[in-house]
Amino acid sequence: MPATRTTLRRGIAAAAALPLLIGALASCGYGSEAEKDDKVAPVAKGKKLSADSVKLGYFPNLTHATALVGEQEGILQKELGGTQIKSTTFNAGPSEIEALNAGAIDIGFIGPSPSINAYTKSQGKNLRIVGGSASGGVKLVVNPKKIKTLDDLKGKKIATPQLGNTQDVAFLNWIKEKGWKVDAQSGKGDVSVVRSDNKITPDAYKSGSVDGAWVPEPTASKLVSQGAKVLLDESALWPDKKFVITNIIVSQKFLKEHPDVVEALLRGTVKTNAWINANPDKAKASANAKLKALTGKDLPADIIDPAWKSVQFIDDPLAATLQAQADHAVKAGLLEKPDLTGIYDLTSLNKVLKAEGKPEVADAGLGVK
């Protein structure tokens, strides 16, 4: 593993102030605001662990359904006993990382790009990835009247959520592998890459200002409801059709001081994922109920049903795919070669998995030495 220190190229120094953002669904509500979730908080019961409370951060969207369902069903709180969960929701990766760095949250659900960016910018001192949560949930959807095959993308305008975000990097890498040329910064080239907030991409598609989008769910399904067609599911590009879209991160300080709390939370996420996979319809309804409690709106069936099916809820953080995503950013010219050694500490997760009779997961050589 090369040990070169990661720095963002000067060309995107300004964009680095907007750290590489969260992937699927996280980008459906980008902004920098955080919102306290004081609704329907389960009462802490049982033995208190080494901390009175644990401050949890996540996004109100489906790729963070482990957190949504785990809280809605009380599974996470049950495992934490007398240690109270205090949740905050975020609409952007940078604001969640800022909260973690400031101690406003202890543990968070977040995507691969902000995890990579935050770890390297802190020179490996601020966070650890301690578990996985979700895979998949990203699609290329297009106007079927203008684009019928992948080759038809040449010369068209395709939206991604933001310069350097997880989907933007994936699309730039796909373009490069096609042998086409696009300037990563401007988005101009054989394909026009249009950086468009997922909140406005459906309107941009409806108006014809973009011909399609490489986007996370539920934005992809929103576009499909407007007549777009799924041309490619990103999972088809990955081994075993799996790639990390949501990680569980923890501040190194909290992990050192309260390993029992981290282990209990991970025990809760493992049990939550097992419940989701055993009860997909109930879990989907539970996630939607929590979304409504958090945002005031639930997702209609024609959007949540296809979106839910495209996300896999897993405990494995798929470490090898995190390295691959970092490599894609390097190839796109958005990063210098990163050193991700030490970004993972899967000790607690593997302890929990072993106790649950599940196979342990690997850190792809990127674990704490």
N, C-alpha and C positions, 0 to 999 in steps of 0.2 A: 504494500500500500504506500504510494508516494506520500511524503510528509510535507508537501508544499502548503504554505499558509494561504487561505483563500482571501482574495480581495476582489471587490467588484471593479470592473474596468471603469476608467475615468469617464468613458462615454455614457455610462448610466449612473454616474455618481448621484445625480439629482434623483433619478428613479430609485436609487438605493434607499433614499429617505422613505420610499414606499416599499418596504421589504417585500421580497417575492411572496405573493399572497397565497392564501389557502386555496385548495383545489375544489373538487366538485362540491356544488351546492353552497360552499362557503361564500363563493363569489356572487350568489344570487342577491345578496344584500350588502354589498360593500359600502363601507362608511367607516368612521372612526369612533362611533358612539358605542358605549357599553350600557347595558340596562340591567339593573338589579332584578333578580327573580325572587320575589318574596311570596309567590303564589303557591298554595297547596304544598308547602314544605313539610315533609314527613317529620314527625317528632323523633328526636334522637332517644333511643331506648337501649338499655343494657350497659355493659362496661365501657367506660371511656378509655380511649387509647391514649397515646402519649401527647396528643394535641386536643384542645377543647373543641376545635373546629377545623375543617379543611375548606379552603376557598377554591371552588371549582369553576373553570371557565369553558364555555363551548358556544357553538353557533346554533341558532334556531333553524336548522335545516336537516334534511334527511340523511346526509352522510355523517351527521353527529347523532344518529338515532340511538346509539348505545347510551349516550348521556340522556337524551330525551326520554327513552323508555325506562332506563334505569332509575331516573328520578320519578317519573310518572307512576311506576309500579312499586316504588319504595325499595327496590332491590339493592341499590347502592347504599342507602341509609341503613338498611338492615345489617349489612356487612360491617358498617362503621360503628354500629352500636351506639354508645353514648357520645361519640364524636360527631358533632353536627355539620352537615353539608351546608355551605353558604355559596349559592350559585350566582354567577354573573354571565350574561350572554353578550356576545360580540357580533359585529357585522363585518369585521375585517381582521385579517391576520396580524397586521402591524399593531393594532390596538391591543390585541390579546398578548402579543409578545411584550409590549410595553408594560402591561399589567403584571406579567410574570416577572419581568426584570425589576419592577418596583415593589414586588411583594404583595400586590393587590390580589393576585391569585397564586395558588400553590401548584395546582395541577390543571392542565388544559387539554382539550381535544382540538387538534389543529392539523393542517395539511403539510405535505412534504416541503414545498418551497419555503414557507416561513420558518420551518424547523431548520432547514439547511442554512438559510440566510442568517438567522439569529445565532445559531451555534458558531458559525464561522466568523461573524462580526464580533462576537464576544471572545474570540480565540479559544473557544471550547470551554468557557467558564460559566455559562448561565443555565443551561438546561441539559436534561437527558431524555431520550425517548425510552419509555419504560414499557410500552405496549402498543398494539395495533387496535384498530377499531373498524375500519371499513376499506373496501376495495371497489374500484370501478365507478360507475355512475357518470361517465363522460362520453358524449357522442358528437359526431359531426352530422349536423342536420342541414338540409339544403332546400332551395326552391326547386321542386321537381320539373318545373317548366323550363328552367335555365340550365340545370345540372342533372344529368342522368347517370354519369359515371364519374369515377374519381379523376380521370384525366380531364374532365370538363371543368375542374376547378381552376385550371390555368386561365388567367385573365379575369377571374371573378373576385368579388369583394366578400371576404369571410371574416366574421367577427370572432375575437377572443376577449376574455374579460378584462385583461390589463397587461401592459408590457411586463414581461418577465414572470407573470403568474404561472401556475402549474399547467394550465391548458395552453397558454401562449407558447411556453417552452415545448410542449408536446407537439403542437402544430408546426412550429418552426423546424423541429427535428424531422417530422414527417415530410415537410416540403423539401428539406435538404436530401433526404433519402430518395425522393422522387427525381433528384437531379435538377430541380428548379432552383432559382436564386431569388432571395428576398433579403433586403437590408433589414436586419433585426430591429434596429432603432426606429426607422421610419415606417416599417411595414410595407414598403414599396418594392415591387419586383414582379416576378412571373405570376404571383398571386398577391392581391392587395389584402394585407392583414390589418383589419380595422379593430382597434382596441375600444371596446364598448362595454360599459358597465352592464352586468346582466339584468339590472332592473329596467334598462331602456332598450336592450337588444330586441325584445319582442316587437316594440314599436318601430325600431329601425328595420326589422324584417318586413313588417306590415307595409311600411312606406316604400320599400324597395331600395333603401340606401345600403343594405347589405344583401347578399345573395344566399347567405347561409351562416352557420356559426359552429365553432368547435367549443362546446360549452358543457358545463356540468348540469346534472339534474337539480331542480326540476325545470330549469330554463329550457333544456332540450325538449321536454314534453310539452311545455307551453308553446314552443314554436311548432311542434307537430300538431297541436290543437288548432293552429292557425293555417294549417295546410302544408307545412314543411314535411320532408321525408328524411328518415334516418338513413344516411349513406354509409356510415361507419361507426361501429362501437369501438372505442379505444381499447377495450379489453382484448379485442381480437389481435392487437399488435404485441401483446405481452405473453410470456411463457405461462402456461396454465390459465391464461385469460385473467390473471390477477396482477394488480399493481396498487401500491399504497395510495390512498386518498385521504385517510385520516389517521393521525398518530395520537398517542397519549404521551404528553410531555410533563415533566415535573421540574421545578427549580432544584438545582443541585443542593442548595442550602436546605430546603425542606426534605429532600430525600435523605440527606445525611442526618438530620435531626429527628425525623419521624418516619423511619422505614416501615414501622408497623402500620401506619396510616396508609402509606402508599400500597402496601401489600393488601390491606383490607379493601381499598378502592379497586384494585385490580381483581381481587376475588369477586367483587361486585360486577365489574365489567364482563368478566368471563361468564358469570352466571346469567347476566343480562343477555349477552350474545347467544348463549345456549337457549334461553327462553324465546328470543326473537326468532331463531331458526326453527325452533320446535312449534311456534305459534305465529306464523307469518301474518295472518290476517288480523289477529288480536294485536300483534305488535305494531302493525301499520296503523291501526285505529288508535292505539296508545300514543304513538309518535305524533299523529295528527292532533290528538287532544291536547298534548303538551304544546305543540306549535300554536294552537289557538289560544291557549292560556298565556303564552309568551308574547304573541304578536297581535292577538285579536282576530286572526283569520286562520282558517284551516285550508287545506288544499282540496280542490274538487277531485272527484273520482277519476276523471279523464286525464288528470295530471299526476296525481299521487300513485295510481295503479301502475302505469308503465315505469315511472321513476323508481318506485320501490323495488320492482323486479330487477332493475339494472345494478343495484348496489348489493354487495356481499358484506355481511357483518362477520368479521373474523378477529381472532385474538393475535394472530401473527402480524407483526409490523412489516413483513415483506422487505427486509433490510436490503436485499440485493436490488430491488426496484428503486429504492431511495437513492442508492449509488448511481443507478442508471439514469435517473432523472437529473441528478447533478451533472452527470456526464453530458446529457443532452443540452443542458444550459451552457456548458463549456463549448460544445460544438456550435451552438447558436451564436457564440460570441458574447454572451451575457455574464459569464463568470470565468475567472481564472481557475485552474485546477484546484478543487477543494481537498482539504484533509479532513475527513469525517471520522477519523479514528476517535473512539470514545464517546460518540454521540449516543450510543445505546448502552443501557444497563438493563438487561433482561433477567437478572437474577430473581427478582420478586415474581415476575410473571411466570417464569419456568417453575418456580416453587409452587405457585398456585395451580398451574396446569398439571403438574405431577400429582398433586393432591386430588385433583379432579379426574385423574385417570386419562388425561389427554397428553399427546406428544409434546415434547419441548420444542421451542422454536429457536432459530439461529440468528445471529447478529451479522452474518456475512463478513466477519473479520473487523467490524466497526465498533466492537464493544470496548468497555473500559478495560484497560490492561492492568 
